[in-house]
Amino acid sequence: MSPLKTSVRPRRAGPTTAPGAIVDPSAAVTLIVSLRRHGESGAFVRWDQFRLVLQVLIPTAVFVFAIGYLGIYLAMALFIAFFMWWQGGFSLVKIVPVAIFVPVALFLMFEVWFLVPLPKGPIEQWLGF
């Protein structure tokens, strides 16, 4: 005779859920505003702005692709090292510790403490995880 229900009925995501109630009207307003401003400014983005976006987008796409082959931790270490060298201009003395510490810290947090498995690659299999 517990007053609490023991079964939970799953809800579909849609306009009645909180994210849908926020995102749907926001998307509609953004569409209306962008259609009204369509002829005002010409180009949506200048080439120099688009180049900056591509400087982040292309390496990020390579990172996501590499996760499937190298696992998330090795791909993350390479991604961090590459960005620190290319965009930050850091020396190897700073790049190597950060590129090792961040994936190890996230490995401990997700795999050991939270017990959430993330995509693993050859190194994790070699180490027995």
MMTF fields as JSON, N, C-alpha, C and O atoms, coordinates in Angstrom:
{
  "mmtfVersion": "1.0.0",
  "mmtfProducer": "UNKNOWN",
  "numBonds": 515,
  "numAtoms": 516,
  "numGroups": 129,
  "numChains": 1,
  "numModels": 1,
  "chainsPerModel": [1],
  "groupsPerChain": [129],
  "chainIdList": ["A"],
  "bondAtomList": [4, 2, 8, 6, 12, 10, 16, 14, 20, 18, 24, 22, 28, 26, 32, 30, 36, 34, 40, 38, 44, 42, 48, 46, 52, 50, 56, 54, 60, 58, 64, 62, 68, 66, 72, 70, 76, 74, 80, 78, 84, 82, 88, 86, 92, 90, 96, 94, 100, 98, 104, 102, 108, 106, 112, 110, 116, 114, 120, 118, 124, 122, 128, 126, 132, 130, 136, 134, 140, 138, 144, 142, 148, 146, 152, 150, 156, 154, 160, 158, 164, 162, 168, 166, 172, 170, 176, 174, 180, 178, 184, 182, 188, 186, 192, 190, 196, 194, 200, 198, 204, 202, 208, 206, 212, 210, 216, 214, 220, 218, 224, 222, 228, 226, 232, 230, 236, 234, 240, 238, 244, 242, 248, 246, 252, 250, 256, 254, 260, 258, 264, 262, 268, 266, 272, 270, 276, 274, 280, 278, 284, 282, 288, 286, 292, 290, 296, 294, 300, 298, 304, 302, 308, 306, 312, 310, 316, 314, 320, 318, 324, 322, 328, 326, 332, 330, 336, 334, 340, 338, 344, 342, 348, 346, 352, 350, 356, 354, 360, 358, 364, 362, 368, 366, 372, 370, 376, 374, 380, 378, 384, 382, 388, 386, 392, 390, 396, 394, 400, 398, 404, 402, 408, 406, 412, 410, 416, 414, 420, 418, 424, 422, 428, 426, 432, 430, 436, 434, 440, 438, 444, 442, 448, 446, 452, 450, 456, 454, 460, 458, 464, 462, 468, 466, 472, 470, 476, 474, 480, 478, 484, 482, 488, 486, 492, 490, 496, 494, 500, 498, 504, 502, 508, 506, 512, 510],
  "bondOrderList": [1, 1, 1, 1, 1, 1, 1, 1, 1, 1, 1, 1, 1, 1, 1, 1, 1, 1, 1, 1, 1, 1, 1, 1, 1, 1, 1, 1, 1, 1, 1, 1, 1, 1, 1, 1, 1, 1, 1, 1, 1, 1, 1, 1, 1, 1, 1, 1, 1, 1, 1, 1, 1, 1, 1, 1, 1, 1, 1, 1, 1, 1, 1, 1, 1, 1, 1, 1, 1, 1, 1, 1, 1, 1, 1, 1, 1, 1, 1, 1, 1, 1, 1, 1, 1, 1, 1, 1, 1, 1, 1, 1, 1, 1, 1, 1, 1, 1, 1, 1, 1, 1, 1, 1, 1, 1, 1, 1, 1, 1, 1, 1, 1, 1, 1, 1, 1, 1, 1, 1, 1, 1, 1, 1, 1, 1, 1, 1],
  "groupList": [{"groupName": "MET", "atomNameList": ["N", "CA", "C", "O"], "elementList": ["N", "C", "C", "O"], "formalChargeList": [0, 0, 0, 0], "bondAtomList": [1, 0, 2, 1, 3, 2], "bondOrderList": [1, 1, 2], "singleLetterCode": "M", "chemCompType": "L-PEPTIDE LINKING"}, {"groupName": "SER", "atomNameList": ["N", "CA", "C", "O"], "elementList": ["N", "C", "C", "O"], "formalChargeList": [0, 0, 0, 0], "bondAtomList": [1, 0, 2, 1, 3, 2], "bondOrderList": [1, 1, 2], "singleLetterCode": "S", "chemCompType": "L-PEPTIDE LINKING"}, {"groupName": "PRO", "atomNameList": ["N", "CA", "C", "O"], "elementList": ["N", "C", "C", "O"], "formalChargeList": [0, 0, 0, 0], "bondAtomList": [1, 0, 2, 1, 3, 2], "bondOrderList": [1, 1, 2], "singleLetterCode": "P", "chemCompType": "L-PEPTIDE LINKING"}, {"groupName": "LEU", "atomNameList": ["N", "CA", "C", "O"], "elementList": ["N", "C", "C", "O"], "formalChargeList": [0, 0, 0, 0], "bondAtomList": [1, 0, 2, 1, 3, 2], "bondOrderList": [1, 1, 2], "singleLetterCode": "L", "chemCompType": "L-PEPTIDE LINKING"}, {"groupName": "LYS", "atomNameList": ["N", "CA", "C", "O"], "elementList": ["N", "C", "C", "O"], "formalChargeList": [0, 0, 0, 0], "bondAtomList": [1, 0, 2, 1, 3, 2], "bondOrderList": [1, 1, 2], "singleLetterCode": "K", "chemCompType": "L-PEPTIDE LINKING"}, {"groupName": "THR", "atomNameList": ["N", "CA", "C", "O"], "elementList": ["N", "C", "C", "O"], "formalChargeList": [0, 0, 0, 0], "bondAtomList": [1, 0, 2, 1, 3, 2], "bondOrderList": [1, 1, 2], "singleLetterCode": "T", "chemCompType": "L-PEPTIDE LINKING"}, {"groupName": "VAL", "atomNameList": ["N", "CA", "C", "O"], "elementList": ["N", "C", "C", "O"], "formalChargeList": [0, 0, 0, 0], "bondAtomList": [1, 0, 2, 1, 3, 2], "bondOrderList": [1, 1, 2], "singleLetterCode": "V", "chemCompType": "L-PEPTIDE LINKING"}, {"groupName": "ARG", "atomNameList": ["N", "CA", "C", "O"], "elementList": ["N", "C", "C", "O"], "formalChargeList": [0, 0, 0, 0], "bondAtomList": [1, 0, 2, 1, 3, 2], "bondOrderList": [1, 1, 2], "singleLetterCode": "R", "chemCompType": "L-PEPTIDE LINKING"}, {"groupName": "ALA", "atomNameList": ["N", "CA", "C", "O"], "elementList": ["N", "C", "C", "O"], "formalChargeList": [0, 0, 0, 0], "bondAtomList": [1, 0, 2, 1, 3, 2], "bondOrderList": [1, 1, 2], "singleLetterCode": "A", "chemCompType": "L-PEPTIDE LINKING"}, {"groupName": "GLY", "atomNameList": ["N", "CA", "C", "O"], "elementList": ["N", "C", "C", "O"], "formalChargeList": [0, 0, 0, 0], "bondAtomList": [1, 0, 2, 1, 3, 2], "bondOrderList": [1, 1, 2], "singleLetterCode": "G", "chemCompType": "PEPTIDE LINKING"}, {"groupName": "ILE", "atomNameList": ["N", "CA", "C", "O"], "elementList": ["N", "C", "C", "O"], "formalChargeList": [0, 0, 0, 0], "bondAtomList": [1, 0, 2, 1, 3, 2], "bondOrderList": [1, 1, 2], "singleLetterCode": "I", "chemCompType": "L-PEPTIDE LINKING"}, {"groupName": "ASP", "atomNameList": ["N", "CA", "C", "O"], "elementList": ["N", "C", "C", "O"], "formalChargeList": [0, 0, 0, 0], "bondAtomList": [1, 0, 2, 1, 3, 2], "bondOrderList": [1, 1, 2], "singleLetterCode": "D", "chemCompType": "L-PEPTIDE LINKING"}, {"groupName": "HIS", "atomNameList": ["N", "CA", "C", "O"], "elementList": ["N", "C", "C", "O"], "formalChargeList": [0, 0, 0, 0], "bondAtomList": [1, 0, 2, 1, 3, 2], "bondOrderList": [1, 1, 2], "singleLetterCode": "H", "chemCompType": "L-PEPTIDE LINKING"}, {"groupName": "GLU", "atomNameList": ["N", "CA", "C", "O"], "elementList": ["N", "C", "C", "O"], "formalChargeList": [0, 0, 0, 0], "bondAtomList": [1, 0, 2, 1, 3, 2], "bondOrderList": [1, 1, 2], "singleLetterCode": "E", "chemCompType": "L-PEPTIDE LINKING"}, {"groupName": "PHE", "atomNameList": ["N", "CA", "C", "O"], "elementList": ["N", "C", "C", "O"], "formalChargeList": [0, 0, 0, 0], "bondAtomList": [1, 0, 2, 1, 3, 2], "bondOrderList": [1, 1, 2], "singleLetterCode": "F", "chemCompType": "L-PEPTIDE LINKING"}, {"groupName": "TRP", "atomNameList": ["N", "CA", "C", "O"], "elementList": ["N", "C", "C", "O"], "formalChargeList": [0, 0, 0, 0], "bondAtomList": [1, 0, 2, 1, 3, 2], "bondOrderList": [1, 1, 2], "singleLetterCode": "W", "chemCompType": "L-PEPTIDE LINKING"}, {"groupName": "GLN", "atomNameList": ["N", "CA", "C", "O"], "elementList": ["N", "C", "C", "O"], "formalChargeList": [0, 0, 0, 0], "bondAtomList": [1, 0, 2, 1, 3, 2], "bondOrderList": [1, 1, 2], "singleLetterCode": "Q", "chemCompType": "L-PEPTIDE LINKING"}, {"groupName": "TYR", "atomNameList": ["N", "CA", "C", "O"], "elementList": ["N", "C", "C", "O"], "formalChargeList": [0, 0, 0, 0], "bondAtomList": [1, 0, 2, 1, 3, 2], "bondOrderList": [1, 1, 2], "singleLetterCode": "Y", "chemCompType": "L-PEPTIDE LINKING"}],
  "groupTypeList": [0, 1, 2, 3, 4, 5, 1, 6, 7, 2, 7, 7, 8, 9, 2, 5, 5, 8, 2, 9, 8, 10, 6, 11, 2, 1, 8, 8, 6, 5, 3, 10, 6, 1, 3, 7, 7, 12, 9, 13, 1, 9, 8, 14, 6, 7, 15, 11, 16, 14, 7, 3, 6, 3, 16, 6, 3, 10, 2, 5, 8, 6, 14, 6, 14, 8, 10, 9, 17, 3, 9, 10, 17, 3, 8, 0, 8, 3, 14, 10, 8, 14, 14, 0, 15, 15, 16, 9, 9, 14, 1, 3, 6, 4, 10, 6, 2, 6, 8, 10, 14, 6, 2, 6, 8, 3, 14, 3, 0, 14, 13, 6, 15, 14, 3, 6, 2, 3, 2, 4, 9, 2, 10, 13, 16, 15, 3, 9, 14],
  "groupIdList": [1, 2, 3, 4, 5, 6, 7, 8, 9, 10, 11, 12, 13, 14, 15, 16, 17, 18, 19, 20, 21, 22, 23, 24, 25, 26, 27, 28, 29, 30, 31, 32, 33, 34, 35, 36, 37, 38, 39, 40, 41, 42, 43, 44, 45, 46, 47, 48, 49, 50, 51, 52, 53, 54, 55, 56, 57, 58, 59, 60, 61, 62, 63, 64, 65, 66, 67, 68, 69, 70, 71, 72, 73, 74, 75, 76, 77, 78, 79, 80, 81, 82, 83, 84, 85, 86, 87, 88, 89, 90, 91, 92, 93, 94, 95, 96, 97, 98, 99, 100, 101, 102, 103, 104, 105, 106, 107, 108, 109, 110, 111, 112, 113, 114, 115, 116, 117, 118, 119, 120, 121, 122, 123, 124, 125, 126, 127, 128, 129],
  "secStructList": [7, 7, 1, 1, 7, 1, 7, 7, 7, 7, 7, 7, 7, 1, 6, 6, 1, 2, 2, 2, 2, 2, 2, 2, 2, 2, 2, 2, 2, 2, 2, 2, 2, 2, 2, 2, 6, 6, 6, 6, 1, 1, 7, 1, 1, 7, 2, 2, 2, 2, 2, 2, 2, 2, 2, 2, 2, 2, 2, 2, 2, 2, 2, 2, 2, 2, 2, 2, 2, 2, 7, 2, 2, 2, 2, 2, 2, 2, 2, 2, 2, 2, 2, 0, 0, 0, 0, 0, 7, 7, 7, 2, 2, 2, 2, 2, 2, 2, 2, 2, 2, 2, 2, 2, 2, 2, 2, 0, 0, 0, 0, 0, 0, 1, 7, 7, 7, 7, 7, 7, 7, 2, 2, 2, 2, 2, 2, 6, 7],
  "xCoordList": [0.824, 0.0, 0.869, 0.58, 1.891, 2.765, 2.1, 1.548, 2.142, 1.523, 2.334, 1.836, 3.575, 4.413, 4.256, 4.157, 4.235, 4.192, 5.576, 6.58, 5.62, 6.915, 7.33, 8.496, 6.406, 6.768, 6.804, 6.028, 7.709, 7.855, 7.537, 8.11, 6.633, 6.259, 7.183, 7.255, 7.891, 8.798, 8.028, 6.925, 8.628, 8.015, 8.809, 10.037, 8.088, 8.746, 9.164, 8.458, 10.322, 10.728, 9.827, 9.524, 9.419, 8.543, 8.25, 8.905, 7.282, 7.007, 6.453, 6.425, 6.016, 5.485, 6.574, 6.338, 7.752, 8.84, 9.524, 9.395, 10.247, 10.882, 11.85, 11.778, 12.76, 13.649, 12.878, 13.209, 11.86, 11.068, 10.309, 10.161, 9.822, 9.081, 9.977, 9.493, 11.265, 12.201, 12.774, 12.832, 13.192, 13.88, 12.925, 13.288, 11.742, 10.828, 10.459, 10.592, 10.003, 9.713, 10.966, 10.899, 12.099, 13.338, 13.714, 14.117, 13.588, 13.899, 12.938, 13.352, 11.682, 10.702, 11.02, 10.976, 11.337, 11.689, 12.957, 13.025, 13.957, 15.197, 14.932, 15.503, 14.092, 13.755, 13.059, 13.395, 12.097, 11.365, 12.303, 12.25, 13.161, 14.098, 15.076, 15.359, 15.591, 16.555, 15.902, 16.549, 14.651, 13.967, 13.716, 13.797, 13.416, 13.202, 14.493, 14.464, 15.612, 16.905, 17.663, 18.811, 17.059, 17.764, 18.436, 19.585, 17.768, 18.329, 19.169, 19.705, 19.31, 19.974, 21.482, 22.059, 22.135, 23.582, 24.336, 25.561, 23.699, 24.399, 24.92, 24.146, 26.226, 26.841, 26.522, 26.433, 26.358, 26.078, 27.315, 27.218, 28.478, 29.73, 30.847, 30.846, 31.777, 32.931, 33.92, 33.904, 34.79, 35.73, 36.672, 36.961, 37.172, 38.099, 37.428, 38.075, 36.133, 35.397, 35.18, 35.316, 34.845, 34.607, 35.881, 35.832, 37.027, 38.306, 38.574, 39.089, 38.23, 38.405, 37.52, 37.932, 36.312, 35.409, 35.984, 35.971, 36.487, 37.055, 38.305, 38.588, 39.058, 40.256, 39.915, 40.768, 38.696, 38.248, 37.435, 37.572, 36.599, 35.689, 36.421, 36.093, 37.387, 38.078, 38.868, 38.727, 39.702, 40.376, 39.404, 39.669, 38.284, 37.296, 36.664, 36.429, 36.388, 35.844, 36.847, 36.468, 38.119, 39.165, 39.227, 39.382, 39.104, 39.098, 37.944, 38.139, 36.757, 35.583, 35.778, 35.439, 36.312, 36.591, 37.635, 37.501, 38.667, 39.756, 39.294, 39.891, 38.258, 37.754, 37.39, 37.635, 36.812, 36.409, 37.575, 37.414, 38.743, 39.914, 40.916, 41.526, 41.086, 42.098, 41.518, 42.262, 40.209, 39.596, 39.594, 40.365, 38.735, 38.559, 39.77, 40.07, 40.461, 41.542, 42.789, 43.383, 43.194, 44.343, 44.015, 44.837, 42.815, 42.404, 42.371, 42.755, 41.916, 41.874, 43.275, 43.51, 44.197, 45.573, 46.182, 46.827, 45.986, 46.508, 45.826, 46.479, 44.528, 43.763, 44.236, 44.463, 44.382, 44.849, 46.258, 46.546, 47.136, 48.52, 48.568, 49.3, 47.796, 47.788, 47.293, 47.903, 46.191, 45.652, 46.578, 46.726, 47.193, 48.122, 49.309, 49.792, 49.78, 50.916, 50.486, 51.132, 49.37, 48.968, 48.338, 48.759, 47.348, 46.632, 47.289, 47.252, 47.887, 48.453, 49.925, 50.42, 50.626, 52.053, 52.862, 53.936, 52.35, 53.038, 54.22, 54.279, 55.15, 56.301, 55.937, 54.929, 56.768, 56.53, 56.55, 55.903, 57.29, 57.358, 55.972, 55.674, 55.126, 53.763, 52.76, 51.784, 52.996, 52.039, 51.962, 50.868, 53.1, 53.119, 52.403, 51.574, 52.681, 51.964, 50.449, 49.674, 50.037, 48.597, 47.935, 46.86, 48.577, 48.01, 47.947, 47.173, 48.739, 48.681, 47.732, 46.929, 47.817, 47.035, 45.529, 44.767, 45.087, 43.646, 42.981, 41.978, 43.483, 42.841, 42.902, 41.957, 44.019, 44.11, 43.084, 42.415, 42.96, 41.984, 40.563, 39.76, 40.249, 38.91, 38.686, 37.574, 39.728, 39.616, 39.258, 38.344, 39.98, 39.692, 38.28, 37.564, 37.884, 36.562, 35.454, 34.548, 35.516, 34.421, 34.494, 33.493, 35.648, 35.758, 35.836, 35.29, 36.519, 36.741, 35.687, 35.059, 35.489, 34.591, 33.127, 32.305, 32.781, 31.385, 30.968, 29.777, 31.944, 31.697, 30.918, 30.02, 31.279, 30.673, 31.696, 32.689, 31.484, 32.464, 32.386, 31.304, 33.542, 33.649, 34.395, 35.03, 34.328, 34.981, 36.474, 37.221, 36.876, 38.272, 38.98, 38.364, 40.266, 41.074, 42.112, 41.972, 43.147, 44.158, 44.955, 45.356, 45.188, 45.972, 45.207, 45.776, 43.934, 43.137, 43.005, 43.014, 42.883, 42.813, 44.153, 44.189, 45.233, 46.577, 46.767, 47.414, 46.203, 46.309, 45.291, 45.352, 44.356, 43.396, 42.092, 41.398, 41.741, 40.47, 39.43, 38.308],
  "yCoordList": [-1.189, 0.0, 1.255, 2.221, 1.232, 2.386, 3.447, 3.119, 4.697, 5.749, 6.087, 6.771, 5.613, 5.914, 4.842, 3.656, 5.26, 4.297, 3.719, 4.419, 2.427, 1.78, 1.723, 1.465, 1.958, 1.921, 3.349, 4.215, 3.554, 4.863, 4.725, 3.883, 5.542, 5.497, 6.426, 7.615, 5.915, 6.777, 7.825, 7.573, 9.009, 10.095, 10.308, 10.221, 10.585, 10.928, 12.384, 13.234, 12.664, 14.052, 14.726, 14.162, 15.897, 16.621, 17.999, 18.452, 18.66, 20.032, 20.158, 21.257, 19.055, 19.154, 19.003, 19.284, 18.566, 18.455, 19.804, 20.658, 20.007, 21.301, 21.719, 22.863, 20.836, 21.291, 21.675, 22.661, 20.901, 21.22, 22.517, 23.276, 22.777, 24.01, 25.235, 26.336, 25.061, 26.186, 26.292, 27.384, 25.176, 25.191, 25.5, 26.263, 24.945, 25.131, 26.602, 27.087, 27.327, 28.755, 29.563, 30.482, 29.221, 29.93, 29.726, 30.674, 28.504, 28.219, 28.962, 29.478, 29.023, 29.735, 31.223, 31.812, 31.833, 33.256, 33.502, 34.47, 32.65, 32.799, 32.694, 33.462, 31.773, 31.622, 32.871, 33.359, 33.391, 34.59, 35.784, 36.513, 35.991, 37.117, 36.977, 37.956, 35.779, 35.595, 35.772, 36.274, 35.377, 35.574, 37.05, 37.488, 37.82, 39.258, 39.978, 40.96, 39.518, 40.167, 39.587, 39.96, 38.712, 37.99, 38.92, 38.678, 39.956, 40.806, 41.962, 42.718, 42.135, 43.314, 43.299, 44.245, 42.259, 42.301, 41.543, 41.651, 40.812, 40.062, 38.745, 37.82, 38.658, 37.409, 37.142, 38.056, 35.88, 35.472, 35.623, 36.008, 35.315, 35.377, 35.79, 35.41, 36.555, 36.924, 35.756, 34.887, 35.747, 34.647, 34.524, 33.403, 35.637, 35.562, 34.975, 34.291, 35.239, 34.636, 33.141, 32.322, 32.809, 31.403, 30.584, 29.427, 31.173, 30.484, 30.129, 29.048, 31.029, 30.739, 29.572, 28.728, 29.543, 28.43, 27.119, 26.108, 27.133, 25.917, 25.457, 24.26, 26.395, 26.024, 25.224, 24.518, 25.329, 24.519, 23.324, 22.218, 23.542, 22.495, 21.3, 20.155, 21.544, 20.441, 19.564, 18.343, 20.14, 19.261, 18.535, 17.406, 19.175, 18.513, 17.335, 16.289, 17.49, 16.381, 15.238, 14.07, 15.565, 14.534, 13.823, 12.603, 14.588, 14.019, 13.024, 11.91, 13.431, 12.546, 11.288, 10.193, 11.424, 10.265, 9.356, 8.133, 9.942, 9.167, 8.395, 7.373, 8.856, 8.156, 6.715, 5.808, 6.5, 5.15, 4.2, 2.987, 4.736, 3.894, 3.872, 2.839, 5.007, 5.1, 5.042, 4.872, 5.18, 5.306, 6.768, 7.571, 7.107, 8.513, 9.101, 10.283, 8.311, 8.868, 9.18, 10.244, 8.288, 8.565, 9.68, 10.564, 9.635, 10.692, 12.04, 13.06, 12.046, 13.274, 13.809, 15.013, 12.932, 13.364, 13.989, 15.034, 13.366, 13.908, 15.223, 16.153, 15.3, 16.513, 17.681, 18.781, 17.443, 18.491, 18.922, 20.118, 17.966, 18.3, 19.108, 20.094, 18.696, 19.404, 20.837, 21.772, 21.011, 22.358, 23.24, 24.427, 22.676, 23.486, 23.936, 25.058, 23.059, 23.414, 24.393, 25.419, 24.062, 24.824, 26.166, 27.197, 26.174, 27.41, 28.183, 29.413, 27.466, 28.14, 28.455, 29.368, 27.707, 27.931, 27.549, 28.103, 26.609, 26.182, 25.279, 24.684, 25.185, 24.301, 22.889, 22.679, 21.937, 20.542, 20.366, 19.462, 21.225, 21.129, 21.327, 20.743, 22.137, 22.355, 21.421, 21.006, 21.095, 20.274, 18.856, 18.342, 18.223, 16.799, 16.548, 15.64, 17.311, 17.027, 17.23, 16.44, 18.281, 18.538, 17.464, 16.972, 17.096, 16.091, 14.71, 13.858, 14.484, 13.214, 13.325, 12.422, 14.41, 14.548, 14.591, 13.921, 15.366, 15.521, 14.189, 13.848, 13.413, 12.125, 11.145, 10.392, 11.158, 10.266, 10.673, 9.819, 11.972, 12.455, 12.096, 11.663, 12.271, 11.918, 10.41, 9.951, 9.639, 8.183, 7.78, 6.985, 8.332, 8.007, 8.431, 7.691, 9.619, 10.12, 9.254, 8.829, 8.989, 8.265, 6.756, 6.14, 6.155, 4.698, 4.129, 3.059, 4.844, 4.309, 4.815, 4.019, 6.117, 6.668, 6.567, 6.108, 6.993, 6.979, 5.655, 5.399, 4.809, 3.527, 3.695, 2.912, 4.732, 4.992, 4.642, 5.355, 3.577, 3.2, 4.134, 4.438, 4.576, 5.397, 4.588, 3.585, 5.007, 4.226, 4.018, 4.967, 2.773, 2.434, 2.02, 1.52, 2.237, 1.892, 0.85, 0.151, 0.735, -0.306, -0.146, -1.146, 1.058, 1.256, 0.751, 0.068, 1.078, 0.607, -0.912, -1.545, -1.5, -2.959, -3.576, -4.611, -2.948, -3.427, -3.363, -4.234, -2.325, -2.189, -3.03, -3.109, -3.657, -4.543, -3.887, -4.41, -2.775, -2.114, -2.327, -1.839],
  "zCoordList": [0.0, 0.0, 0.0, 0.706, -0.764, -0.884, -1.754, -2.804, -1.343, -2.152, -3.406, -4.3, -3.475, -4.63, -5.693, -5.38, -6.934, -8.027, -8.213, -8.079, -8.523, -8.718, -10.183, -10.483, -11.087, -12.498, -13.043, -12.64, -13.948, -14.564, -16.036, -16.727, -16.51, -17.915, -18.696, -18.385, -19.699, -20.466, -21.252, -21.738, -21.369, -22.136, -23.409, -23.423, -24.462, -25.717, -25.679, -25.135, -26.264, -26.393, -27.414, -28.466, -27.101, -28.01, -27.463, -26.525, -28.036, -27.633, -26.212, -25.658, -25.624, -24.263, -23.199, -22.023, -23.606, -22.644, -22.501, -23.378, -21.413, -21.138, -22.248, -22.697, -22.715, -23.797, -25.062, -25.721, -25.391, -26.58, -26.423, -27.38, -25.212, -24.959, -25.054, -25.316, -24.845, -24.93, -26.342, -26.907, -26.909, -28.196, -29.347, -30.242, -29.355, -30.472, -30.699, -31.822, -29.673, -29.896, -30.255, -31.071, -29.65, -29.97, -31.426, -32.1, -31.919, -33.322, -34.241, -35.28, -33.878, -34.71, -34.779, -35.859, -33.651, -33.633, -34.434, -35.191, -34.285, -35.042, -36.543, -37.318, -36.964, -38.372, -38.899, -39.978, -38.149, -38.583, -38.705, -39.695, -37.709, -37.731, -38.893, -39.583, -39.113, -40.197, -41.567, -42.485, -41.727, -43.002, -43.269, -44.417, -42.238, -42.397, -42.752, -43.494, -42.243, -42.471, -43.661, -43.9, -44.384, -45.452, -46.462, -46.833, -46.91, -47.943, -47.425, -48.235, -46.128, -45.588, -45.711, -46.245, -45.235, -45.099, -46.187, -46.241, -47.021, -48.057, -47.511, -47.261, -47.326, -46.877, -45.405, -44.584, -45.113, -43.733, -42.851, -41.686, -43.424, -42.671, -43.63, -44.801, -43.128, -43.932, -43.969, -43.096, -45.004, -45.178, -43.997, -43.578, -43.43, -42.306, -41.068, -40.275, -40.9, -39.79, -40.036, -39.127, -41.27, -41.615, -41.48, -41.062, -41.83, -41.693, -40.226, -39.938, -39.295, -37.872, -37.431, -36.635, -37.957, -37.627, -38.15, -37.447, -39.375, -39.962, -39.222, -39.174, -38.645, -37.891, -36.639, -36.101, -36.185, -35.045, -35.537, -35.013, -36.53, -36.995, -37.618, -37.31, -38.47, -39.165, -38.191, -38.243, -37.296, -36.329, -35.399, -34.985, -35.072, -34.217, -34.944, -34.339, -36.224, -37.016, -37.107, -37.02, -37.28, -37.306, -35.953, -35.897, -34.862, -33.507, -33.346, -32.86, -33.755, -33.63, -34.469, -34.02, -35.668, -36.516, -35.864, -35.904, -35.267, -34.662, -33.428, -33.089, -32.76, -31.571, -31.916, -31.121, -33.083, -33.489, -33.682, -33.554, -33.985, -34.252, -33.105, -32.829, -32.439, -31.389, -29.979, -29.014, -29.85, -28.537, -28.128, -28.656, -27.197, -26.857, -26.145, -26.318, -25.358, -24.539, -25.361, -25.186, -26.245, -27.096, -28.092, -28.333, -28.668, -29.589, -28.872, -29.446, -27.626, -26.845, -26.571, -26.671, -26.23, -25.966, -27.218, -27.134, -28.371, -29.62, -29.99, -30.464, -29.777, -30.071, -29.206, -29.711, -27.919, -27.004, -27.37, -27.423, -27.622, -27.977, -29.27, -29.361, -30.264, -31.538, -31.372, -31.892, -30.647, -30.469, -29.645, -29.934, -28.636, -27.839, -28.687, -28.535, -29.584, -30.441, -31.531, -31.743, -32.232, -33.406, -33.049, -33.572, -32.178, -31.853, -30.714, -30.694, -29.769, -28.612, -28.719, -28.058, -29.546, -29.683, -28.449, -28.21, -27.67, -26.453, -26.783, -27.859, -25.856, -26.026, -25.57, -24.895, -25.95, -25.552, -24.04, -23.51, -23.344, -21.875, -21.26, -20.218, -21.885, -21.392, -22.058, -21.433, -23.31, -24.058, -23.512, -23.278, -23.306, -22.92, -21.591, -21.531, -20.51, -19.261, -19.368, -18.827, -20.06, -20.185, -21.036, -20.693, -22.154, -23.053, -22.401, -22.838, -21.378, -20.648, -19.454, -19.217, -18.713, -17.476, -17.738, -17.039, -18.732, -18.962, -19.32, -18.693, -20.294, -20.571, -19.389, -19.155, -18.647, -17.477, -16.425, -15.844, -16.181, -15.199, -15.626, -14.8, -16.905, -17.379, -17.369, -17.107, -17.651, -17.551, -16.121, -15.904, -15.153, -13.754, -13.373, -12.699, -13.806, -13.436, -14.036, -13.319, -15.334, -15.978, -15.765, -15.397, -15.988, -15.965, -14.555, -14.287, -13.643, -12.303, -11.324, -10.625, -11.267, -10.248, -10.647, -9.855, -11.882, -12.305, -12.943, -13.116, -13.294, -13.959, -15.264, -15.573, -16.022, -17.319, -18.39, -18.539, -19.129, -20.147, -21.352, -21.855, -21.797, -22.997, -24.057, -23.73, -25.317, -26.388, -26.128, -25.889, -26.181, -25.906, -27.183, -28.125, -27.193, -28.351, -27.999, -26.995, -28.806, -28.604, -27.314, -26.72, -26.874, -25.642, -24.427, -23.575, -24.341, -23.201, -23.224, -22.169, -24.398, -24.483, -24.078, -23.412, -24.477, -24.11, -22.607, -22.024, -21.963, -20.521, -19.754, -18.527, -20.467, -19.824, -19.413, -18.542, -20.001, -19.656, -20.703, -20.567]
}
